[in-house]
């Protein structure tokens, strides 16, 4: 079947130092990952602990159900301006590319 990923809100504006919360619903799938992309850049994996250039206190990933996930951006700064993507997968892949 087709996996439908729904993110909200489509645009969020917060003041410096505040907290931003991005929501994602992945339908019938029970896992999600977050990426961010700045203008002219490539998508970067966002994780509470791992990921290039990201520190644990900045991002928190939570989930309230098997299909509902949130990315919390703490102490927002102008450098956090980006397009944030929620992604998932259905487990049907049999080959992996590295």
Buried (B, 14 or more C-beta within 10 A) or exposed (E): EEEEBEBEEEEEEEEEEEEBBBBBBBBEBEBBBBBBEEEEEEBBEBBBEEBEEBEEEBBBBEBEEEBBBBBBBBEBEEEBEBEBBBBBEEEEEEEEEE
